[in-house]
Amino acid sequence: MRVITANLNGIRSAARKGFFAWLQTQDADVVCLQELKAQAADMTAEMLNPPGFHGYFHYAEKKGYSGVGIYARKQPEQLIEGLGIPDIDREGRYLEALFGKLSVVSLYLPSGSSGEPRQAAKFSFMDQFIAHLHALRAAGREVIVCGDWNIAHTEMDLRNWKSNQKNSGFLPEERAWMSRVFDEAGWADVYRRLHPEATGESYTWWSNRGQAWAKNVGWRLDYQVATPVIAAAARAAAVYKEERFSDHAPLCVDYDFKL
């Protein structure tokens, strides 16, 4: 089973840059999308249901903002749209597809980089979401939470870690929260499990300022975080950088698991 997660920074923009042509070459079973920046009326037939896939979406109420989606070869038995928390769900940040004993989640955790109000919203999301992660673990299902977590967990996960310690995405409180996800809640960082020492090749986001992409001054913000059994079934994980569809790069993971 191949699972891909990709923050598109606008699905219409990514389409123009060749994302859907690339998708047809990937033999993916499930593809999780974040930051659609579109509503249903903006979506083309290809965006709604690419050849071979069923498409499902949780749009933000605000136009041109946020939104998540899932493409799946196999129709899920159930979909869960949102977390049941109105201020979060208005922003279109959570979509879960259930296939037998496996759930795959597309997650877009808020960014706090635009200022204090959004950082406060990010902390609020984190406080509420870790309780949901505990509940997912307790339910006894295998789960893969794919998405843009907007946090670089360790010093290995961004180029300029020393100068970013007071910046959103690498704040001590954010990093400690990610450690709680792994150590307290019992989830696994699938890419890091397979590549424990990887640095520059692990980055999934580059600022549009300066020459961040050209110089690989990046951050690892996109993760597949999984329950232990399915995490142990991961056999390969790689960030795709040969083409650019967004300011993020897709993270592709192959699991020894039949959907």
Steps between C-alpha positions, in 0.01 A plus 500: 500500500637837400385808692590852393449824687533837324429858602404651164493869599196525273365204304440714191859623506634147550290377207657761273844385615439136403396340826227285345722374219758400761235334716415260218858370507509424871288185544370648826217343696419801718599864447445759773482866397525816706449869432256460213421874501181417310131431547289238324399742224868558415580133444533346155403140426868402511541662842187335637572148371836451326502190275502191722417687821200594710532852643378626838541850642453717807494858376558808713213747526734787412561522125852431376610365838609173657298184420602133488424205276557129447527306173454124536508213250257310721186664631517538878230344712458821697615862494541728799507867405635728770565453869163621627662822622332791317787751494735233363252343260417834338859501374485155335791331678406134558367220280511130594432208267432157652598184312438187707727523804708782349429873511686755290475864608581815304602767752589867461621633833485881518799723442578765757747695291268789414483630858384446857129435428582215263765361734237496775264317263778252424560431869125457553485250213797309643342481847179358359660278236727306733190382685363379167827319427470319834143403412604369159769283661255372759251395232724213396515587130811539288524867399725709277473876556641666190551868460661832559558513876670842475761395758862397450552255783877494549813687397542250214168615353603844377814660364523811716383367834705735717346817354144359502462407866267796562303456176170319451559146382806449719391644833599294806131452587423368151794262500409373847145439379628290208708300748181437698332369183777242461602425858181547702228424244702217344504602134791443259668742259513272196761688297731542801463133588638408157751786477616576855796714394359676192533879487486696172331225303218492755381860448151544358453881503706795381425869544432698184733768632863519398640189334371250755418232241822544302709483819281232663430720801198294591282365778343156555139593569314218319472166678333164494440424867370150565395250762778249578392198296442684172812713563703179528363393160656803327770386260605818317449873540620784281436866428435567130698803377553442128206730419347785700124518538498718813726654763469154662617168352300174508598237756454146364499190722467135399346265757501120500123504542212421268219753505 
